Amino acid sequence: MKAIQLHQAGSFDQLKYEAVETPSAGEWQVLIKVVLASVNFAAVMILRSNYPIMPPLPAPAIPSIDCSGIIESVGQSVSQFRIKKRKTTFRIIVRNSMQKADVGAEYASLL
């Protein structure tokens, strides 16, 4: 799949559209095929590494805020969501952090 990745904090020039591994839904996660994703002020702050209470940005990272998409698969312990249902999420998450979402990609695995 393709994703917008940030290899170094700074400016929008640092964002690269690259091939990455497609995630899968873990036991307590859903996998969403992202239809729409946004870049808002919080995403810009993450890009510049000045978001309040943010751990250091891992590289490469997929700065992610919110998305809308369709559930492709669910983990074994997920019971409230169904495959092919539409899903909207709002999260401030960066790939490789403890709570990852990667909504700046074609697919996102969410808790």
Secondary structure, DSSP 8 states (H G I E B T S, - for coil): -EEEEESSSSSGGGEEEEE-------TT-EEEEEEEE---HHHHHHHTT--TT-----SSB-EEEEEEEEEEEE-TT--S--TT-EEEEEEEEETTSSS---TTBSEEEE-
